[in-house]
Amino acid sequence: MTDRRHFLHTLGGAAALAALHPLAALAQTIEQVKILYGFPAGSAGDSVARRVGE
């Protein structure tokens, strides 16, 4: 009986999270972010910062 109850609780929690997922996506705002990298262009860190910024 414990296994069945655990399964039903897990199933209910998964259903609740699946229902709330689209609402979380709508709550995020889309804003432009500036990344200041204090080293010369073309360095390895600059390449990483550009990839993260995309």
PDB file of N, CA, C, O and CB in Angstrom:
ATOM      1  N   MET A   1       0.820  -1.190   0.000  1.00  0.00           N
ATOM      2  CA  MET A   1       0.000   0.000   0.000  1.00  0.00           C
ATOM      3  C   MET A   1       0.867   1.257   0.000  1.00  0.00           C
ATOM      4  O   MET A   1       0.510   2.260  -0.618  1.00  0.00           O
ATOM      5  CB  MET A   1      -0.935  -0.004   1.202  1.00  0.00           C
ATOM      6  N   THR A   2       1.988   1.203   0.682  1.00  0.00           N
ATOM      7  CA  THR A   2       2.871   2.362   0.727  1.00  0.00           C
ATOM      8  C   THR A   2       3.407   2.688  -0.664  1.00  0.00           C
ATOM      9  O   THR A   2       3.542   3.856  -1.030  1.00  0.00           O
ATOM     10  CB  THR A   2       4.029   2.115   1.698  1.00  0.00           C
ATOM     11  N   ASP A   3       3.706   1.660  -1.422  1.00  0.00           N
ATOM     12  CA  ASP A   3       4.224   1.891  -2.768  1.00  0.00           C
ATOM     13  C   ASP A   3       3.181   2.574  -3.647  1.00  0.00           C
ATOM     14  O   ASP A   3       3.508   3.463  -4.432  1.00  0.00           O
ATOM     15  CB  ASP A   3       4.665   0.569  -3.404  1.00  0.00           C
ATOM     16  N   ARG A   4       1.937   2.159  -3.512  1.00  0.00           N
ATOM     17  CA  ARG A   4       0.875   2.772  -4.312  1.00  0.00           C
ATOM     18  C   ARG A   4       0.682   4.231  -3.915  1.00  0.00           C
ATOM     19  O   ARG A   4       0.525   5.098  -4.776  1.00  0.00           O
ATOM     20  CB  ARG A   4      -0.447   1.996  -4.147  1.00  0.00           C
ATOM     21  N   ARG A   5       0.694   4.501  -2.615  1.00  0.00           N
ATOM     22  CA  ARG A   5       0.521   5.872  -2.132  1.00  0.00           C
ATOM     23  C   ARG A   5       1.683   6.747  -2.590  1.00  0.00           C
ATOM     24  O   ARG A   5       1.481   7.883  -3.020  1.00  0.00           O
ATOM     25  CB  ARG A   5       0.407   5.897  -0.592  1.00  0.00           C
ATOM     26  N   HIS A   6       2.875   6.224  -2.499  1.00  0.00           N
ATOM     27  CA  HIS A   6       4.055   6.969  -2.943  1.00  0.00           C
ATOM     28  C   HIS A   6       3.960   7.260  -4.443  1.00  0.00           C
ATOM     29  O   HIS A   6       4.261   8.369  -4.884  1.00  0.00           O
ATOM     30  CB  HIS A   6       5.352   6.180  -2.626  1.00  0.00           C
ATOM     31  N   PHE A   7       3.547   6.273  -5.212  1.00  0.00           N
ATOM     32  CA  PHE A   7       3.396   6.456  -6.652  1.00  0.00           C
ATOM     33  C   PHE A   7       2.365   7.535  -6.963  1.00  0.00           C
ATOM     34  O   PHE A   7       2.601   8.384  -7.823  1.00  0.00           O
ATOM     35  CB  PHE A   7       2.995   5.138  -7.317  1.00  0.00           C
ATOM     36  N   LEU A   8       1.229   7.514  -6.278  1.00  0.00           N
ATOM     37  CA  LEU A   8       0.187   8.507  -6.530  1.00  0.00           C
ATOM     38  C   LEU A   8       0.634   9.909  -6.127  1.00  0.00           C
ATOM     39  O   LEU A   8       0.309  10.880  -6.811  1.00  0.00           O
ATOM     40  CB  LEU A   8      -1.087   8.134  -5.781  1.00  0.00           C
ATOM     41  N   HIS A   9       1.373  10.027  -5.032  1.00  0.00           N
ATOM     42  CA  HIS A   9       1.906  11.335  -4.626  1.00  0.00           C
ATOM     43  C   HIS A   9       2.906  11.853  -5.654  1.00  0.00           C
ATOM     44  O   HIS A   9       2.893  13.034  -6.001  1.00  0.00           O
ATOM     45  CB  HIS A   9       2.574  11.243  -3.240  1.00  0.00           C
ATOM     46  N   THR A  10       3.756  10.982  -6.128  1.00  0.00           N
ATOM     47  CA  THR A  10       4.737  11.380  -7.137  1.00  0.00           C
ATOM     48  C   THR A  10       4.049  11.782  -8.434  1.00  0.00           C
ATOM     49  O   THR A  10       4.431  12.768  -9.064  1.00  0.00           O
ATOM     50  CB  THR A  10       5.730  10.243  -7.398  1.00  0.00           C
ATOM     51  N   LEU A  11       3.044  11.027  -8.830  1.00  0.00           N
ATOM     52  CA  LEU A  11       2.300  11.338 -10.038  1.00  0.00           C
ATOM     53  C   LEU A  11       1.581  12.680  -9.910  1.00  0.00           C
ATOM     54  O   LEU A  11       1.568  13.468 -10.855  1.00  0.00           O
ATOM     55  CB  LEU A  11       1.299  10.227 -10.344  1.00  0.00           C
ATOM     56  N   GLY A  12       0.987  12.942  -8.754  1.00  0.00           N
ATOM     57  CA  GLY A  12       0.311  14.226  -8.525  1.00  0.00           C
ATOM     58  C   GLY A  12       1.281  15.393  -8.540  1.00  0.00           C
ATOM     59  O   GLY A  12       0.973  16.450  -9.090  1.00  0.00           O
ATOM     60  N   GLY A  13       2.449  15.211  -7.943  1.00  0.00           N
ATOM     61  CA  GLY A  13       3.460  16.266  -7.956  1.00  0.00           C
ATOM     62  C   GLY A  13       3.973  16.550  -9.350  1.00  0.00           C
ATOM     63  O   GLY A  13       4.184  17.707  -9.714  1.00  0.00           O
ATOM     64  N   ALA A  14       4.174  15.507 -10.130  1.00  0.00           N
ATOM     65  CA  ALA A  14       4.633  15.696 -11.507  1.00  0.00           C
ATOM     66  C   ALA A  14       3.579  16.421 -12.337  1.00  0.00           C
ATOM     67  O   ALA A  14       3.912  17.264 -13.169  1.00  0.00           O
ATOM     68  CB  ALA A  14       4.975  14.344 -12.151  1.00  0.00           C
ATOM     69  N   ALA A  15       2.315  16.095 -12.113  1.00  0.00           N
ATOM     70  CA  ALA A  15       1.242  16.768 -12.848  1.00  0.00           C
ATOM     71  C   ALA A  15       1.163  18.242 -12.469  1.00  0.00           C
ATOM     72  O   ALA A  15       0.929  19.093 -13.327  1.00  0.00           O
ATOM     73  CB  ALA A  15      -0.106  16.082 -12.578  1.00  0.00           C
ATOM     74  N   ALA A  16       1.359  18.547 -11.187  1.00  0.00           N
ATOM     75  CA  ALA A  16       1.326  19.944 -10.748  1.00  0.00           C
ATOM     76  C   ALA A  16       2.483  20.733 -11.349  1.00  0.00           C
ATOM     77  O   ALA A  16       2.296  21.868 -11.788  1.00  0.00           O
ATOM     78  CB  ALA A  16       1.373  20.026  -9.215  1.00  0.00           C
ATOM     79  N   LEU A  17       3.670  20.147 -11.374  1.00  0.00           N
ATOM     80  CA  LEU A  17       4.820  20.832 -11.965  1.00  0.00           C
ATOM     81  C   LEU A  17       4.637  21.030 -13.461  1.00  0.00           C
ATOM     82  O   LEU A  17       5.012  22.072 -14.000  1.00  0.00           O
ATOM     83  CB  LEU A  17       6.101  20.049 -11.698  1.00  0.00           C
ATOM     84  N   ALA A  18       4.069  20.050 -14.130  1.00  0.00           N
ATOM     85  CA  ALA A  18       3.842  20.176 -15.568  1.00  0.00           C
ATOM     86  C   ALA A  18       2.827  21.268 -15.867  1.00  0.00           C
ATOM     87  O   ALA A  18       2.926  21.945 -16.890  1.00  0.00           O
ATOM     88  CB  ALA A  18       3.368  18.845 -16.154  1.00  0.00           C
ATOM     89  N   ALA A  19       1.853  21.443 -14.981  1.00  0.00           N
ATOM     90  CA  ALA A  19       0.836  22.475 -15.189  1.00  0.00           C
ATOM     91  C   ALA A  19       1.407  23.870 -14.946  1.00  0.00           C
ATOM     92  O   ALA A  19       0.976  24.829 -15.587  1.00  0.00           O
ATOM     93  CB  ALA A  19      -0.366  22.232 -14.269  1.00  0.00           C
ATOM     94  N   LEU A  20       2.367  24.000 -14.035  1.00  0.00           N
ATOM     95  CA  LEU A  20       2.925  25.308 -13.696  1.00  0.00           C
ATOM     96  C   LEU A  20       4.089  25.717 -14.588  1.00  0.00           C
ATOM     97  O   LEU A  20       4.484  26.883 -14.578  1.00  0.00           O
ATOM     98  CB  LEU A  20       3.373  25.310 -12.267  1.00  0.00           C
ATOM     99  N   HIS A  21       4.637  24.803 -15.347  1.00  0.00           N
ATOM    100  CA  HIS A  21       5.804  25.108 -16.175  1.00  0.00           C
ATOM    101  C   HIS A  21       5.542  26.223 -17.192  1.00  0.00           C
ATOM    102  O   HIS A  21       6.374  27.124 -17.293  1.00  0.00           O
ATOM    103  CB  HIS A  21       6.252  23.861 -16.899  1.00  0.00           C
ATOM    104  N   PRO A  22       4.447  26.222 -17.948  1.00  0.00           N
ATOM    105  CA  PRO A  22       4.213  27.322 -18.897  1.00  0.00           C
ATOM    106  C   PRO A  22       4.055  28.673 -18.206  1.00  0.00           C
ATOM    107  O   PRO A  22       4.426  29.701 -18.773  1.00  0.00           O
ATOM    108  CB  PRO A  22       2.974  27.035 -19.727  1.00  0.00           C
ATOM    109  N   LEU A  23       3.514  28.685 -17.000  1.00  0.00           N
ATOM    110  CA  LEU A  23       3.368  29.943 -16.272  1.00  0.00           C
ATOM    111  C   LEU A  23       4.726  30.515 -15.885  1.00  0.00           C
ATOM    112  O   LEU A  23       4.910  31.732 -15.892  1.00  0.00           O
ATOM    113  CB  LEU A  23       2.508  29.739 -15.023  1.00  0.00           C
ATOM    114  N   ALA A  24       5.667  29.661 -15.551  1.00  0.00           N
ATOM    115  CA  ALA A  24       7.005  30.127 -15.205  1.00  0.00           C
ATOM    116  C   ALA A  24       7.702  30.715 -16.425  1.00  0.00           C
ATOM    117  O   ALA A  24       8.454  31.681 -16.298  1.00  0.00           O
ATOM    118  CB  ALA A  24       7.838  28.982 -14.618  1.00  0.00           C
ATOM    119  N   ALA A  25       7.466  30.156 -17.583  1.00  0.00           N
ATOM    120  CA  ALA A  25       8.078  30.678 -18.805  1.00  0.00           C
ATOM    121  C   ALA A  25       7.519  32.053 -19.144  1.00  0.00           C
ATOM    122  O   ALA A  25       8.252  32.903 -19.649  1.00  0.00           O
ATOM    123  CB  ALA A  25       7.851  29.712 -19.976  1.00  0.00           C
ATOM    124  N   LEU A  26       6.246  32.288 -18.879  1.00  0.00           N
ATOM    125  CA  LEU A  26       5.654  33.591 -19.155  1.00  0.00           C
ATOM    126  C   LEU A  26       6.128  34.651 -18.171  1.00  0.00           C
ATOM    127  O   LEU A  26       6.126  35.839 -18.495  1.00  0.00           O
ATOM    128  CB  LEU A  26       4.143  33.496 -19.119  1.00  0.00           C
ATOM    129  N   ALA A  27       6.532  34.240 -16.978  1.00  0.00           N
ATOM    130  CA  ALA A  27       6.936  35.195 -15.954  1.00  0.00           C
ATOM    131  C   ALA A  27       8.320  35.787 -16.218  1.00  0.00           C
ATOM    132  O   ALA A  27       8.656  36.828 -15.654  1.00  0.00           O
ATOM    133  CB  ALA A  27       6.917  34.529 -14.597  1.00  0.00           C
ATOM    134  N   GLN A  28       9.121  35.151 -17.056  1.00  0.00           N
ATOM    135  CA  GLN A  28      10.464  35.641 -17.321  1.00  0.00           C
ATOM    136  C   GLN A  28      10.410  36.802 -18.303  1.00  0.00           C
ATOM    137  O   GLN A  28       9.724  36.739 -19.323  1.00  0.00           O
ATOM    138  CB  GLN A  28      11.357  34.514 -17.866  1.00  0.00           C
ATOM    139  N   THR A  29      11.132  37.849 -17.984  1.00  0.00           N
ATOM    140  CA  THR A  29      11.191  38.995 -18.879  1.00  0.00           C
ATOM    141  C   THR A  29      12.394  38.848 -19.809  1.00  0.00           C
ATOM    142  O   THR A  29      13.398  38.226 -19.461  1.00  0.00           O
ATOM    143  CB  THR A  29      11.272  40.321 -18.076  1.00  0.00           C
ATOM    144  N   ILE A  30      12.269  39.420 -20.968  1.00  0.00           N
ATOM    145  CA  ILE A  30      13.362  39.378 -21.939  1.00  0.00           C
ATOM    146  C   ILE A  30      14.007  40.757 -21.950  1.00  0.00           C
ATOM    147  O   ILE A  30      13.417  41.732 -22.417  1.00  0.00           O
ATOM    148  CB  ILE A  30      12.853  38.966 -23.380  1.00  0.00           C
ATOM    149  N   GLU A  31      15.211  40.820 -21.434  1.00  0.00           N
ATOM    150  CA  GLU A  31      15.943  42.080 -21.377  1.00  0.00           C
ATOM    151  C   GLU A  31      17.336  41.868 -21.953  1.00  0.00           C
ATOM    152  O   GLU A  31      17.886  40.768 -21.913  1.00  0.00           O
ATOM    153  CB  GLU A  31      16.022  42.617 -19.920  1.00  0.00           C
ATOM    154  N   GLN A  32      17.883  42.936 -22.481  1.00  0.00           N
ATOM    155  CA  GLN A  32      19.231  42.870 -23.010  1.00  0.00           C
ATOM    156  C   GLN A  32      20.216  42.956 -21.852  1.00  0.00           C
ATOM    157  O   GLN A  32      20.049  43.768 -20.943  1.00  0.00           O
ATOM    158  CB  GLN A  32      19.483  43.999 -24.042  1.00  0.00           C
ATOM    159  N   VAL A  33      21.230  42.123 -21.893  1.00  0.00           N
ATOM    160  CA  VAL A  33      22.238  42.082 -20.843  1.00  0.00           C
ATOM    161  C   VAL A  33      23.578  42.439 -21.460  1.00  0.00           C
ATOM    162  O   VAL A  33      23.935  41.937 -22.525  1.00  0.00           O
ATOM    163  CB  VAL A  33      22.290  40.682 -20.155  1.00  0.00           C
ATOM    164  N   LYS A  34      24.319  43.312 -20.783  1.00  0.00           N
ATOM    165  CA  LYS A  34      25.657  43.675 -21.254  1.00  0.00           C
ATOM    166  C   LYS A  34      26.690  42.916 -20.433  1.00  0.00           C
ATOM    167  O   LYS A  34      26.615  42.868 -19.206  1.00  0.00           O
ATOM    168  CB  LYS A  34      25.894  45.215 -21.154  1.00  0.00           C
ATOM    169  N   ILE A  35      27.645  42.329 -21.126  1.00  0.00           N
ATOM    170  CA  ILE A  35      28.740  41.627 -20.469  1.00  0.00           C
ATOM    171  C   ILE A  35      29.999  42.444 -20.695  1.00  0.00           C
ATOM    172  O   ILE A  35      30.404  42.671 -21.835  1.00  0.00           O
ATOM    173  CB  ILE A  35      28.902  40.161 -21.010  1.00  0.00           C
ATOM    174  N   LEU A  36      30.614  42.884 -19.614  1.00  0.00           N
ATOM    175  CA  LEU A  36      31.860  43.648 -19.703  1.00  0.00           C
ATOM    176  C   LEU A  36      33.021  42.697 -19.449  1.00  0.00           C
ATOM    177  O   LEU A  36      33.141  42.114 -18.371  1.00  0.00           O
ATOM    178  CB  LEU A  36      31.876  44.841 -18.684  1.00  0.00           C
ATOM    179  N   TYR A  37      33.862  42.551 -20.447  1.00  0.00           N
ATOM    180  CA  TYR A  37      35.010  41.668 -20.348  1.00  0.00           C
ATOM    181  C   TYR A  37      36.248  42.530 -20.519  1.00  0.00           C
ATOM    182  O   TYR A  37      36.451  43.114 -21.584  1.00  0.00           O
ATOM    183  CB  TYR A  37      34.954  40.513 -21.414  1.00  0.00           C
ATOM    184  N   GLY A  38      37.072  42.619 -19.497  1.00  0.00           N
ATOM    185  CA  GLY A  38      38.178  43.563 -19.467  1.00  0.00           C
ATOM    186  C   GLY A  38      39.477  43.099 -20.090  1.00  0.00           C
ATOM    187  O   GLY A  38      40.545  43.560 -19.689  1.00  0.00           O
ATOM    188  N   PHE A  39      39.419  42.214 -21.042  1.00  0.00           N
ATOM    189  CA  PHE A  39      40.629  41.733 -21.685  1.00  0.00           C
ATOM    190  C   PHE A  39      40.489  41.895 -23.194  1.00  0.00           C
ATOM    191  O   PHE A  39      39.380  42.115 -23.681  1.00  0.00           O
ATOM    192  CB  PHE A  39      40.909  40.257 -21.309  1.00  0.00           C
ATOM    193  N   PRO A  40      41.587  41.791 -23.949  1.00  0.00           N
ATOM    194  CA  PRO A  40      41.520  42.057 -25.386  1.00  0.00           C
ATOM    195  C   PRO A  40      40.596  41.099 -26.141  1.00  0.00           C
ATOM    196  O   PRO A  40      40.387  39.951 -25.750  1.00  0.00           O
ATOM    197  CB  PRO A  40      42.901  41.982 -25.974  1.00  0.00           C
ATOM    198  N   ALA A  41      40.059  41.626 -27.233  1.00  0.00           N
ATOM    199  CA  ALA A  41      39.194  40.809 -28.084  1.00  0.00           C
ATOM    200  C   ALA A  41      40.008  39.699 -28.732  1.00  0.00           C
ATOM    201  O   ALA A  41      41.180  39.889 -29.058  1.00  0.00           O
ATOM    202  CB  ALA A  41      38.504  41.676 -29.165  1.00  0.00           C
ATOM    203  N   GLY A  42      39.392  38.557 -28.914  1.00  0.00           N
ATOM    204  CA  GLY A  42      40.059  37.433 -29.554  1.00  0.00           C
ATOM    205  C   GLY A  42      40.698  36.463 -28.586  1.00  0.00           C
ATOM    206  O   GLY A  42      41.156  35.398 -29.000  1.00  0.00           O
ATOM    207  N   SER A  43      40.742  36.797 -27.312  1.00  0.00           N
ATOM    208  CA  SER A  43      41.326  35.869 -26.345  1.00  0.00           C
ATOM    209  C   SER A  43      40.335  34.746 -26.049  1.00  0.00           C
ATOM    210  O   SER A  43      39.173  34.809 -26.449  1.00  0.00           O
ATOM    211  CB  SER A  43      41.720  36.610 -25.036  1.00  0.00           C
ATOM    212  N   ALA A  44      40.803  33.728 -25.352  1.00  0.00           N
ATOM    213  CA  ALA A  44      39.943  32.580 -25.051  1.00  0.00           C
ATOM    214  C   ALA A  44      38.761  32.998 -24.181  1.00  0.00           C
ATOM    215  O   ALA A  44      37.637  32.545 -24.398  1.00  0.00           O
ATOM    216  CB  ALA A  44      40.748  31.472 -24.349  1.00  0.00           C
ATOM    217  N   GLY A  45      39.010  33.851 -23.211  1.00  0.00           N
ATOM    218  CA  GLY A  45      37.929  34.320 -22.348  1.00  0.00           C
ATOM    219  C   GLY A  45      36.900  35.144 -23.096  1.00  0.00           C
ATOM    220  O   GLY A  45      35.711  35.091 -22.783  1.00  0.00           O
ATOM    221  N   ASP A  46      37.352  35.905 -24.083  1.00  0.00           N
ATOM    222  CA  ASP A  46      36.433  36.693 -24.903  1.00  0.00           C
ATOM    223  C   ASP A  46      35.512  35.776 -25.700  1.00  0.00           C
ATOM    224  O   ASP A  46      34.316  36.040 -25.821  1.00  0.00           O
ATOM    225  CB  ASP A  46      37.212  37.622 -25.853  1.00  0.00           C
ATOM    226  N   SER A  47      36.067  34.710 -26.234  1.00  0.00           N
ATOM    227  CA  SER A  47      35.250  33.756 -26.984  1.00  0.00           C
ATOM    228  C   SER A  47      34.196  33.115 -26.091  1.00  0.00           C
ATOM    229  O   SER A  47      33.050  32.937 -26.504  1.00  0.00           O
ATOM    230  CB  SER A  47      36.134  32.676 -27.611  1.00  0.00           C
ATOM    231  N   VAL A  48      34.581  32.772 -24.875  1.00  0.00           N
ATOM    232  CA  VAL A  48      33.631  32.176 -23.933  1.00  0.00           C
ATOM    233  C   VAL A  48      32.548  33.182 -23.573  1.00  0.00           C
ATOM    234  O   VAL A  48      31.369  32.830 -23.535  1.00  0.00           O
ATOM    235  CB  VAL A  48      34.354  31.689 -22.660  1.00  0.00           C
ATOM    236  N   ALA A  49      32.926  34.422 -23.310  1.00  0.00           N
ATOM    237  CA  ALA A  49      31.946  35.452 -22.959  1.00  0.00           C
ATOM    238  C   ALA A  49      30.964  35.693 -24.101  1.00  0.00           C
ATOM    239  O   ALA A  49      29.778  35.918 -23.860  1.00  0.00           O
ATOM    240  CB  ALA A  49      32.654  36.759 -22.594  1.00  0.00           C
ATOM    241  N   ARG A  50      31.440  35.648 -25.325  1.00  0.00           N
ATOM    242  CA  ARG A  50      30.542  35.828 -26.478  1.00  0.00           C
ATOM    243  C   ARG A  50      29.560  34.667 -26.603  1.00  0.00           C
ATOM    244  O   ARG A  50      28.394  34.879 -26.936  1.00  0.00           O
ATOM    245  CB  ARG A  50      31.357  35.964 -27.777  1.00  0.00           C
ATOM    246  N   ARG A  51      30.013  33.452 -26.342  1.00  0.00           N
ATOM    247  CA  ARG A  51      29.119  32.282 -26.415  1.00  0.00           C
ATOM    248  C   ARG A  51      28.078  32.331 -25.304  1.00  0.00           C
ATOM    249  O   ARG A  51      26.912  32.005 -25.529  1.00  0.00           O
ATOM    250  CB  ARG A  51      29.930  30.968 -26.323  1.00  0.00           C
ATOM    251  N   VAL A  52      28.486  32.730 -24.121  1.00  0.00           N
ATOM    252  CA  VAL A  52      27.544  32.835 -23.003  1.00  0.00           C
ATOM    253  C   VAL A  52      26.530  33.932 -23.284  1.00  0.00           C
ATOM    254  O   VAL A  52      25.360  33.802 -22.925  1.00  0.00           O
ATOM    255  CB  VAL A  52      28.289  33.116 -21.675  1.00  0.00           C
ATOM    256  N   GLY A  53      26.964  35.004 -23.919  1.00  0.00           N
ATOM    257  CA  GLY A  53      26.077  36.117 -24.224  1.00  0.00           C
ATOM    258  C   GLY A  53      25.031  35.802 -25.272  1.00  0.00           C
ATOM    259  O   GLY A  53      24.001  36.474 -25.338  1.00  0.00           O
ATOM    260  N   GLU A  54      25.274  34.801 -26.087  1.00  0.00           N
ATOM    261  CA  GLU A  54      24.290  34.438 -27.118  1.00  0.00           C
ATOM    262  C   GLU A  54      23.172  33.773 -26.464  1.00  0.00           C
ATOM    263  O   GLU A  54      22.216  33.374 -27.129  1.00  0.00           O
ATOM    264  CB  GLU A  54      24.873  33.546 -28.202  1.00  0.00           C
TER     265      GLU A  54
END
